[in-house]
Amino acid sequence: MTRPWNATHPDAHLPKSLQGLRIPAVGSPLFIISVPALVIAQCKAGIIGSFPALNAREGEGEHPLLDTWLTQIKEELDAHNQANPDTPAAPYAVNQIVHRSNGRLDRDIEICVRHKVPVWITSLGARVEVNEAAHSCGGIVLHDIINNFFAKKAIEKGADGLIAVAAGAGGHAGPQSPFALVQEIREWFDGPLLLSGSIATGKAVLAAQAMGADMGYIGSPFIATEEANAMEGYKDAIVDGTAADIVTSSLFTGVSGNYLRPSIEAAGMDPDNLPSADSTSMNFAEGSSKPKAWKEIWGAGQGIGAVKSVEPAAKLVDRIATEYHAALVKLTGA
């Protein structure tokens, strides 16, 4: 499907919470790594920052950490907006894992509704009641999918937009080419569409728009930021790595995903001869889909070759924004 291009407001067709960003991008929710400091930095820099609700894990009997995190994020972004009315922060997003093993889902939904989370990202299951909860507090739902079949199911169940997770993405990546996946979705869906898969530069964000997506979905580059909750060795591996260092395997979670070769080797395994596992082994009861024994098997996408140093998230967004606008000028003269 096509829509008329609005040169003055190219995002005018999108929900309000996706409009007016510095560049059309979302920082994807990263297990363990995405914490309030990173989300706040992303939002202040002008892109939507996000985190998985399951990252906020309190001790037994303690106040829900998710409630504390959301309060912190809202307060810091409100303070920023009051001090910088001409350059307000972008909205934030929370990722809900809609999987039968996530025993916290109902509680976390209630907390997000109470905080009126503006953007909800749902994964591993599309459920009408989750979408209705988001809509009840004025939020929108973006559901991540790996093929056109699941895209249609998500919209049928009330999602507002889609995140197409194509080949080359970090974490639970899809197997399809981004060109094919976006083309098939755009044959029937004219709503918000984000593209994930090796998007690590401003040129890649613009390319996503050129092929029909509205926004880029950027994950792995933010692992190598000062605010990320990642081990130094993990950050260094992102900086030192290239696409050749990415291994695809279902062993670690039961679903095909992309991981850093050096971390697999460090665990004493041969990256080129890994057994497979099926989806019945996936379990989010401990807040991550990976067993604790493999907590240092590090996920990453194929775009990490663009990451040259560990730096503040704001500086990374600066670089991507500069590249995006330079590419736009080069191609269109705009």
Secondary structure, DSSP 8 states (H G I E B T S, - for coil): ------SS-TTTTS-GGGSS-SSSEEE---TTT--HHHHHHHHHHTSBEEEEGGG----TTS--HHHHHHHHHHHHHHHHHHH-TTS----EEEEEE--TT-TTHHHHHHHHHHTT-SEEEEES---HHHHHHHHHTT-EEEEEESSHHHHHHHHHTT-SEEEEE-TT-SBS--SS-HHHHHHHHHTT--S-EEEESS--SHHHHHHHHHTT-SEEEE-GGGGGBTTS---HHHHHHHHH--GGGEEEESTTTSS-EEEEHHHHHHTT--TTS-----GGG---TTSSSS-GGGTT--B--GGGGG--S-B-HHHHHHHHHHHHHHHHHHHH--
